[in-house]
Amino acid sequence: MAAPEFVPTDPTEIVRKYSSPPRRPGSWKADRPGEIRHGQPSGTRLGTQGPDQGYVYKLVGLFDEKLQLGRVSHDDAVAGCSAVAMRRSALFGRGPIVHDLTVAFTIWGFLDPRPDTRLVRLREEMFSQIKSSHHYVERREVVDMVKQEALMASKAEVSTAYAADWRDNLNLGS
């Protein structure tokens, strides 16, 4: 270990040098309990993994003045639409960009000054308290309700589909 120059040392003492730890025979194996052996798992409520997904929260501030929230809280709208945007970006294998949020906010009508009343009621029901980590399942439902085709479409295509009928972008069941 290095010592300051003012600390007295014995000049006859041999200075210790770095030495590597002993070599382990054989190659490394992923045999620990937490290792992922065959790629990222997928399935119900596991989400879509992608790079740099937290960057979406840096971008969300660009929409603060544009959002038409109604009775949905700002934090709930951001939590739900950010999750949609992160899924969209991960499907393309990249981190989120502003267009991912634009698509998400458009699909849920948060950029429309006068959204359809049925969409407003659906939003109020689906987005209630989803900012809380206790409501992860509800946030996943908001994400899973968006059609895969809408997530893969351009923002112009999503806007056109929303203008024609907002339900075209969502899986509403029967």
C-alpha positions in Angstrom: 0.0 0.0 0.0 1.3 3.4 -0.8 2.3 5.7 2.0 3.0 9.4 2.1 6.7 10.5 1.8 6.9 11.8 5.3 6.2 8.4 6.8 9.5 6.8 7.8 10.3 3.5 6.1 13.0 1.0 6.5 15.3 1.2 3.4 16.3 -2.5 3.8 12.7 -3.7 3.8 11.6 -5.4 0.6 8.7 -3.5 -1.1 5.7 -5.6 -1.8 4.5 -5.7 -5.5 1.2 -6.7 -7.1 0.6 -10.4 -7.7 -2.4 -11.9 -9.4 -4.8 -14.2 -7.6 -4.2 -17.9 -8.3 -5.6 -19.1 -11.7 -8.8 -21.0 -11.6 -8.8 -24.1 -13.7 -11.6 -24.6 -16.3 -13.8 -22.0 -18.0 -16.5 -19.9 -16.4 -20.0 -21.3 -16.3 -23.3 -19.5 -15.7 -24.3 -21.8 -12.8 -25.4 -19.4 -10.2 -29.1 -19.3 -9.3 -29.7 -15.8 -10.7 -28.1 -16.3 -14.1 -30.1 -15.8 -17.2 -29.0 -18.7 -19.5 -31.2 -18.4 -22.6 -31.9 -14.7 -23.2 -34.3 -12.3 -21.5 -37.5 -14.0 -20.3 -40.7 -13.0 -21.9 -44.3 -13.5 -20.9 -47.2 -12.0 -19.1 -46.3 -8.9 -17.0 -42.6 -9.2 -17.7 -42.5 -6.1 -19.9 -40.2 -5.5 -22.9 -36.6 -4.9 -22.1 -34.6 -2.4 -24.0 -31.6 -0.2 -23.7 -31.6 3.2 -21.9 -35.3 3.1 -21.1 -35.0 5.6 -18.2 -34.2 8.4 -20.8 -38.0 8.6 -21.4 -38.3 10.5 -18.1 -35.8 13.2 -19.4 -38.0 13.6 -22.6 -41.3 13.7 -20.8 -40.8 17.4 -19.8 -41.1 18.4 -23.4 -44.8 17.5 -23.2 -45.7 19.3 -20.0 -47.4 22.3 -21.8 -49.1 20.1 -24.4 -50.9 17.5 -22.3 -54.7 17.6 -22.1 -55.1 15.7 -18.9 -58.8 16.2 -17.9 -59.2 14.4 -14.5 -56.2 12.2 -14.9 -53.2 13.3 -12.8 -50.0 14.4 -14.6 -48.0 11.7 -12.8 -50.4 9.0 -13.8 -50.5 10.0 -17.4 -46.7 10.2 -17.6 -46.4 6.8 -15.9 -48.7 5.0 -18.3 -47.6 6.7 -21.5 -43.9 6.4 -20.5 -44.4 2.6 -20.2 -46.0 2.5 -23.6 -43.2 4.6 -25.1 -40.6 2.3 -23.5 -42.2 -0.7 -25.0 -42.3 0.9 -28.4 -38.6 1.8 -28.3 -37.6 -1.6 -27.1 -39.5 -3.2 -30.0 -37.2 -1.3 -32.3 -34.1 -2.3 -30.2 -33.2 1.3 -29.1 -33.6 3.7 -26.3 -36.7 6.0 -26.2 -37.0 9.1 -28.4 -39.5 11.9 -28.4 -41.6 10.2 -31.1 -42.2 7.2 -28.8 -43.8 9.5 -26.3 -45.7 11.4 -29.0 -47.2 8.1 -30.2 -48.1 7.0 -26.7 -49.7 10.3 -25.7 -51.6 10.4 -29.1 -52.9 6.8 -28.7 -54.4 7.7 -25.3 -55.7 11.1 -26.4 -53.6 13.2 -24.1 -52.6 15.5 -27.0 -56.2 16.0 -28.2 -57.8 19.2 -26.8 -61.3 17.6 -27.2 -61.0 13.8 -26.9 -64.0 11.5 -27.3 -65.9 11.2 -24.0 -65.7 7.4 -24.1 -61.9 7.6 -24.3 -61.9 10.1 -21.4 -63.9 7.7 -19.3 -61.6 4.8 -20.2 -58.5 6.9 -19.4 -59.9 7.9 -16.0 -60.5 4.2 -15.2 -57.2 2.8 -16.7 -54.8 5.5 -15.5 -56.1 5.8 -11.9 -53.1 5.7 -9.5 -50.8 3.8 -11.9 -47.9 6.0 -11.0 -47.6 4.0 -7.8 -45.4 0.9 -7.9 -48.2 -0.9 -6.2 -50.2 -0.6 -9.4 -47.7 -2.3 -11.7 -50.3 -4.8 -13.0 -52.6 -1.9 -14.0 -49.7 -0.1 -15.7 -49.0 -3.3 -17.7 -52.7 -3.4 -18.7 -52.4 0.1 -20.1 -49.4 -1.0 -22.1 -50.8 -4.3 -23.3 -54.0 -2.6 -24.4 -52.1 -0.8 -27.2 -52.0 -2.9 -30.4 -48.7 -4.1 -31.6 -49.4 -2.6 -35.1 -49.9 0.8 -33.5 -46.6 0.5 -31.6 -44.7 -0.4 -34.9 -46.4 2.4 -36.9 -45.0 5.9 -37.5 -46.4 8.8 -35.5 -48.2 10.1 -38.7 -49.9 6.7 -39.1 -50.9 6.6 -35.4 -52.3 10.2 -35.6 -54.3 9.3 -38.8 -55.7 6.2 -37.1 -56.6 8.2 -33.9 -58.3 10.9 -36.0 -60.4 8.3 -37.8 -61.3 6.3 -34.7 -59.3 6.3 -31.5 -60.2 2.6 -30.9 -58.2 1.5 -33.9 -55.0 1.7 -31.8 -56.3 -0.2 -28.8 -57.3 -3.8 -28.0 -60.6 -3.1 -26.4 -61.9 -6.7 -26.5 -65.6 -7.2 -27.4 
